[in-house]
Amino acid sequence: MSKLNDLDKRVLGALTGRDRIKALLSERGLSLTAFAEKHNLWVENVSRCISGDRTLPDIRAKLADELALPQATIDTLIEG
């Protein structure tokens, strides 16, 4: 597990679910579309995954890797 930097902590504390993930991706220079393209995914599936409409464990795993966060943190962000 990697350490969260101060910005990550502030972002995670101020936003909820989908917006937290989008903000963390944005901090790393990625939009949802850019993340999807980088990982050869459909942006619609990424969007549905982070909004909680679809489980899609492979996308959750890729988000965890990209954001250097534990899988459990990604699951909590998505599921609330």
Secondary structure by P-SEA (a helix, b strand, c coil): cccccaaaaaaaacccaaaaaaaaaaaacccaaaaaaaacccaaaaaaaaaccccaaaaaaaaaaaacccaaaaaaaaac
